[in-house]
Amino acid sequence: AVVSTQSTGRIIKVASIGLNQSHVGQHASDLLPHFKATSKKFGFNVCGEGGEFESLVTDCPLYAYKIQVDKSEKVCHSHDDMAPVWYEKFEAVSLVEKPGLKDLGLRERIGLVSKLGS
């Protein structure tokens, strides 16, 4: 869902054949072609519904601030040869204000999102 909306999500954990540490920290939308190819080859769920990966939405139209990862590191949790498990450990994050949204309430932001989808 993150890929097809006006949201930005980053991959924060991988645990599947066809994924490795290079995918951690990347934007989910950038990986869609790889996800589709991996799905054809291994039966990978492109939405990550089987636990193949975890993602974090860092920005969406409802957010008054976007989440910015300032510093992180990739950590190997399991060195499995077929499906290594890597995750992103955040060391520093910040919130970046989105112009014009800070003073809007949630209902007003939801209204804006509804207009975007029209």
MDAnalysis code that builds the backbone (N, CA, C; Angstrom):
import MDAnalysis as mda
import numpy as np

u = mda.Universe.empty(354, n_residues=118, atom_resindex=np.repeat(np.arange(118), 3), trajectory=True)
u.add_TopologyAttr("name", ["N", "CA", "C"] * 118)
u.add_TopologyAttr("resid", np.arange(1, 119))
u.add_TopologyAttr("resname", ["ALA", "VAL", "VAL", "SER", "THR", "GLN", "SER", "THR", "GLY", "ARG", "ILE", "ILE", "LYS", "VAL", "ALA", "SER", "ILE", "GLY", "LEU", "ASN", "GLN", "SER", "HIS", "VAL", "GLY", "GLN", "HIS", "ALA", "SER", "ASP", "LEU", "LEU", "PRO", "HIS", "PHE", "LYS", "ALA", "THR", "SER", "LYS", "LYS", "PHE", "GLY", "PHE", "ASN", "VAL", "CYS", "GLY", "GLU", "GLY", "GLY", "GLU", "PHE", "GLU", "SER", "LEU", "VAL", "THR", "ASP", "CYS", "PRO", "LEU", "TYR", "ALA", "TYR", "LYS", "ILE", "GLN", "VAL", "ASP", "LYS", "SER", "GLU", "LYS", "VAL", "CYS", "HIS", "SER", "HIS", "ASP", "ASP", "MET", "ALA", "PRO", "VAL", "TRP", "TYR", "GLU", "LYS", "PHE", "GLU", "ALA", "VAL", "SER", "LEU", "VAL", "GLU", "LYS", "PRO", "GLY", "LEU", "LYS", "ASP", "LEU", "GLY", "LEU", "ARG", "GLU", "ARG", "ILE", "GLY", "LEU", "VAL", "SER", "LYS", "LEU", "GLY", "SER"])
u.atoms.positions = np.array([
    [0.813, -1.193, 0.000],
    [0.000, 0.000, 0.000],
    [0.855, 1.255, 0.000],
    [2.002, 1.214, 0.663],
    [2.883, 2.378, 0.710],
    [3.334, 2.754, -0.695],
    [3.584, 1.748, -1.524],
    [4.104, 1.990, -2.868],
    [3.085, 2.714, -3.733],
    [1.801, 2.403, -3.591],
    [0.789, 2.941, -4.486],
    [0.096, 4.199, -3.958],
    [0.528, 4.729, -2.849],
    [-0.088, 5.930, -2.288],
    [0.908, 7.071, -2.330],
    [0.521, 8.181, -1.773],
    [1.440, 9.317, -1.684],
    [2.212, 9.253, -0.376],
    [2.552, 8.052, 0.024],
    [3.306, 7.817, 1.250],
    [4.720, 7.393, 0.902],
    [5.604, 7.608, 1.851],
    [6.988, 7.179, 1.693],
    [7.290, 6.185, 2.801],
    [7.754, 5.025, 2.415],
    [8.115, 4.008, 3.389],
    [9.503, 3.477, 3.107],
    [10.196, 3.130, 4.160],
    [11.535, 2.556, 3.981],
    [11.539, 1.159, 4.569],
    [12.324, 0.301, 3.977],
    [12.461, -1.071, 4.452],
    [13.379, -1.042, 5.669],
    [12.873, -1.558, 6.794],
    [13.665, -1.514, 8.027],
    [14.096, -2.906, 8.496],
    [13.558, -3.953, 7.851],
    [13.968, -5.312, 8.197],
    [13.695, -6.221, 7.007],
    [14.609, -7.140, 6.740],
    [14.406, -8.157, 5.707],
    [14.635, -9.529, 6.326],
    [13.847, -10.491, 5.869],
    [13.949, -11.863, 6.392],
    [13.396, -12.825, 5.346],
    [13.986, -12.806, 4.161],
    [13.443, -13.631, 3.088],
    [14.521, -13.936, 2.057],
    [14.365, -15.070, 1.424],
    [15.222, -15.376, 0.299],
    [15.022, -14.293, -0.762],
    [16.092, -13.833, -1.346],
    [16.020, -12.787, -2.357],
    [16.221, -11.386, -1.803],
    [16.266, -11.260, -0.474],
    [16.527, -9.966, 0.149],
    [17.780, -10.062, 1.006],
    [18.495, -8.943, 1.115],
    [19.714, -8.929, 1.918],
    [19.934, -7.534, 2.493],
    [21.072, -7.315, 3.095],
    [21.341, -6.059, 3.777],
    [21.277, -4.854, 2.848],
    [21.517, -5.044, 1.558],
    [21.490, -3.905, 0.634],
    [20.090, -3.308, 0.500],
    [19.066, -4.079, 0.826],
    [17.687, -3.596, 0.709],
    [17.230, -2.806, 1.935],
    [17.896, -2.992, 3.049],
    [17.540, -2.304, 4.292],
    [17.853, -0.812, 4.148],
    [16.886, 0.024, 4.502],
    [17.070, 1.469, 4.421],
    [16.619, 2.073, 3.103],
    [16.282, 1.231, 2.132],
    [15.821, 1.741, 0.840],
    [14.329, 2.035, 0.879],
    [13.892, 2.878, -0.039],
    [12.469, 3.179, -0.160],
    [11.747, 1.988, -0.781],
    [10.610, 1.645, -0.213],
    [9.826, 0.509, -0.703],
    [9.477, 0.674, -2.174],
    [9.131, 1.886, -2.597],
    [8.751, 2.106, -3.995],
    [9.914, 1.839, -4.947],
    [11.132, 2.114, -4.509],
    [12.307, 1.848, -5.347],
    [12.553, 0.354, -5.523],
    [12.093, -0.444, -4.569],
    [12.328, -1.887, -4.598],
    [11.216, -2.677, -5.268],
    [10.143, -2.028, -5.682],
    [9.014, -2.746, -6.271],
    [9.422, -3.658, -7.432],
    [10.246, -3.213, -8.384],
    [10.659, -4.136, -9.460],
    [11.378, -5.383, -8.913],
    [12.223, -5.194, -7.909],
    [12.919, -6.336, -7.296],
    [11.926, -7.244, -6.574],
    [10.980, -6.651, -5.865],
    [9.955, -7.433, -5.168],
    [9.158, -8.280, -6.159],
    [8.784, -7.694, -7.283],
    [8.008, -8.432, -8.290],
    [8.821, -9.584, -8.876],
    [10.082, -9.350, -9.172],
    [10.947, -10.410, -9.713],
    [11.141, -11.521, -8.681],
    [11.327, -11.133, -7.419],
    [11.510, -12.117, -6.351],
    [10.227, -12.910, -6.131],
    [9.099, -12.263, -6.310],
    [7.808, -12.938, -6.188],
    [7.669, -14.037, -7.233],
    [8.033, -13.731, -8.470],
    [7.943, -14.731, -9.547],
    [8.901, -15.895, -9.307],
    [10.069, -15.584, -8.800],
    [11.102, -16.608, -8.619],
    [10.875, -17.483, -7.390],
    [10.448, -16.870, -6.276],
    [10.383, -17.598, -5.009],
    [9.004, -17.611, -4.347],
    [7.998, -16.962, -4.944],
    [6.689, -16.885, -4.307],
    [6.634, -15.850, -3.196],
    [7.507, -14.892, -3.281],
    [7.636, -13.794, -2.327],
    [6.374, -12.925, -2.351],
    [5.881, -12.516, -1.192],
    [4.719, -11.633, -1.128],
    [5.208, -10.194, -1.241],
    [4.844, -9.496, -2.325],
    [5.354, -8.145, -2.563],
    [4.905, -7.136, -1.516],
    [3.884, -7.480, -0.741],
    [3.424, -6.596, 0.343],
    [4.116, -6.921, 1.663],
    [4.918, -7.966, 1.684],
    [5.618, -8.347, 2.907],
    [4.731, -9.035, 3.924],
    [3.557, -9.488, 3.490],
    [2.577, -10.053, 4.423],
    [2.994, -11.371, 5.067],
    [3.981, -12.031, 4.529],
    [4.453, -13.272, 5.142],
    [5.651, -13.053, 6.045],
    [5.955, -11.806, 6.329],
    [7.108, -11.506, 7.177],
    [8.396, -11.351, 6.393],
    [8.283, -11.235, 5.062],
    [9.478, -11.108, 4.232],
    [10.261, -9.839, 4.537],
    [9.539, -8.789, 4.878],
    [10.188, -7.536, 5.252],
    [9.248, -6.725, 6.136],
    [9.834, -5.753, 6.808],
    [9.068, -4.789, 7.605],
    [9.390, -3.411, 7.058],
    [8.409, -2.531, 7.125],
    [8.628, -1.178, 6.622],
    [8.152, -0.154, 7.651],
    [8.631, 1.046, 7.484],
    [8.248, 2.166, 8.327],
    [7.793, 3.296, 7.422],
    [6.581, 3.780, 7.630],
    [6.094, 4.924, 6.857],
    [6.719, 6.176, 7.463],
    [7.537, 6.852, 6.678],
    [8.225, 8.047, 7.162],
    [7.521, 9.332, 6.751],
    [6.608, 9.218, 5.789],
    [5.847, 10.386, 5.377],
    [4.571, 9.945, 4.683],
    [3.495, 10.670, 4.952],
    [2.228, 10.453, 4.269],
    [1.425, 11.741, 4.378],
    [0.391, 11.891, 3.581],
    [-0.375, 13.141, 3.599],
    [-0.992, 13.482, 4.960],
    [-1.191, 12.509, 5.830],
    [-1.760, 12.784, 7.150],
    [-0.744, 13.362, 8.137],
    [0.524, 13.147, 7.869],
    [1.560, 13.591, 8.797],
    [1.808, 15.088, 8.665],
    [1.851, 15.794, 9.781],
    [2.236, 17.203, 9.779],
    [3.756, 17.339, 9.743],
    [4.439, 16.267, 10.138],
    [5.896, 16.217, 10.113],
    [6.306, 14.913, 9.456],
    [7.374, 14.935, 8.692],
    [7.891, 13.677, 8.168],
    [9.041, 13.216, 9.064],
    [9.223, 11.922, 9.118],
    [10.285, 11.332, 9.923],
    [11.533, 11.250, 9.056],
    [12.599, 11.830, 9.533],
    [13.863, 11.803, 8.798],
    [14.865, 10.961, 9.581],
    [15.426, 9.974, 8.930],
    [16.458, 9.145, 9.566],
    [17.790, 9.835, 9.310],
    [18.382, 10.344, 10.388],
    [19.640, 11.071, 10.273],
    [20.857, 10.147, 10.338],
    [20.723, 9.092, 11.130],
    [21.845, 8.150, 11.264],
    [21.289, 6.794, 11.656],
    [21.766, 5.772, 10.968],
    [21.348, 4.414, 11.296],
    [22.459, 3.453, 10.906],
    [22.300, 2.239, 11.370],
    [23.237, 1.187, 10.968],
    [22.444, -0.072, 10.660],
    [23.005, -0.918, 9.812],
    [22.383, -2.190, 9.473],
    [22.978, -3.261, 10.372],
    [22.088, -4.047, 10.974],
    [22.519, -5.067, 11.926],
    [22.049, -6.427, 11.425],
    [22.959, -7.397, 11.448],
    [22.591, -8.760, 11.063],
    [22.116, -9.502, 12.308],
    [20.869, -9.949, 12.261],
    [20.280, -10.701, 13.362],
    [20.500, -12.194, 13.183],
    [20.532, -12.649, 11.916],
    [20.712, -14.065, 11.610],
    [21.482, -14.193, 10.306],
    [22.546, -14.963, 10.342],
    [23.414, -15.128, 9.170],
    [22.979, -16.270, 8.258],
    [21.717, -16.581, 8.235],
    [21.197, -17.677, 7.415],
    [21.618, -17.493, 5.956],
    [22.158, -18.551, 5.337],
    [22.619, -18.466, 3.952],
    [21.485, -18.232, 2.958],
    [20.316, -18.791, 3.224],
    [19.189, -18.662, 2.300],
    [18.388, -17.381, 2.533],
    [18.157, -17.040, 3.772],
    [17.322, -15.879, 4.099],
    [17.882, -15.159, 5.324],
    [18.959, -14.419, 5.125],
    [19.526, -13.697, 6.272],
    [18.554, -12.637, 6.780],
    [18.621, -12.390, 8.078],
    [17.752, -11.392, 8.693],
    [18.598, -10.175, 9.055],
    [18.234, -9.043, 8.440],
    [18.907, -7.772, 8.693],
    [17.869, -6.754, 9.131],
    [18.259, -5.860, 10.012],
    [17.355, -4.772, 10.388],
    [18.136, -3.471, 10.504],
    [17.389, -2.377, 10.469],
    [17.984, -1.057, 10.580],
    [17.828, -0.569, 12.014],
    [18.946, -0.251, 12.629],
    [18.956, 0.287, 13.992],
    [19.115, 1.802, 13.884],
    [18.108, 2.518, 14.354],
    [18.137, 3.977, 14.272],
    [18.969, 4.550, 15.408],
    [19.895, 5.411, 15.045],
    [20.739, 6.070, 16.036],
    [20.341, 7.527, 16.231],
    [19.800, 8.146, 15.169],
    [19.331, 9.534, 15.263],
    [18.231, 9.748, 14.228],
    [17.109, 10.275, 14.693],
    [16.002, 10.620, 13.801],
    [15.514, 12.018, 14.179],
    [14.865, 12.659, 13.230],
    [14.296, 13.970, 13.517],
    [12.971, 14.108, 12.781],
    [12.199, 15.069, 13.214],
    [10.935, 15.389, 12.565],
    [11.128, 16.655, 11.750],
    [10.680, 16.607, 10.493],
    [10.806, 17.751, 9.603],
    [9.405, 18.281, 9.320],
    [9.191, 19.524, 9.675],
    [7.869, 20.130, 9.493],
    [7.519, 20.239, 8.013],
    [6.268, 19.930, 7.714],
    [5.764, 20.064, 6.352],
    [4.981, 21.375, 6.275],
    [5.380, 22.269, 5.408],
    [4.747, 23.594, 5.341],
    [3.225, 23.518, 5.213],
    [2.561, 24.325, 6.027],
    [1.125, 24.456, 5.935],
    [0.308, 23.397, 6.652],
    [0.948, 22.399, 7.237],
    [0.195, 21.318, 7.873],
    [0.251, 21.341, 9.394],
    [1.225, 22.013, 9.950],
    [1.432, 21.996, 11.401],
    [0.198, 22.455, 12.175],
    [-0.472, 23.482, 11.688],
    [-1.592, 24.049, 12.418],
    [-2.936, 23.416, 12.076],
    [-2.932, 22.435, 11.147],
    [-4.177, 21.757, 10.786],
    [-4.436, 20.592, 11.737],
    [-5.683, 20.401, 12.104],
    [-6.056, 19.254, 12.921],
    [-6.117, 17.997, 12.060],
    [-6.255, 16.874, 12.713],
    [-6.303, 15.598, 12.001],
    [-7.468, 15.552, 11.009],
    [-8.631, 16.016, 11.426],
    [-9.800, 16.010, 10.517],
    [-9.524, 16.830, 9.259],
    [-8.861, 17.959, 9.430],
    [-8.538, 18.798, 8.267],
    [-7.537, 18.097, 7.349],
    [-6.561, 17.414, 7.938],
    [-5.587, 16.676, 7.114],
    [-6.264, 15.518, 6.407],
    [-7.214, 14.849, 7.080],
    [-7.967, 13.766, 6.435],
    [-8.755, 14.329, 5.249],
    [-9.327, 15.517, 5.405],
    [-10.038, 16.168, 4.306],
    [-9.129, 16.422, 3.117],
    [-7.894, 16.838, 3.398],
    [-6.930, 17.056, 2.322],
    [-6.597, 15.763, 1.600],
    [-6.441, 14.687, 2.362],
    [-6.144, 13.391, 1.774],
    [-7.298, 12.951, 0.889],
    [-8.525, 13.151, 1.351],
    [-9.707, 12.779, 0.567],
    [-9.724, 13.520, -0.766],
    [-9.354, 14.788, -0.752],
    [-9.306, 15.577, -1.992],
    [-8.223, 15.073, -2.930],
    [-7.097, 14.603, -2.384],
    [-6.020, 14.066, -3.212],
    [-6.460, 12.820, -3.958],
    [-7.300, 12.011, -3.320],
    [-7.750, 10.760, -3.917],
    [-8.860, 10.948, -4.942],
    [-9.433, 12.135, -5.030],
    [-10.543, 12.388, -5.958],
    [-10.084, 12.556, -7.379],
])
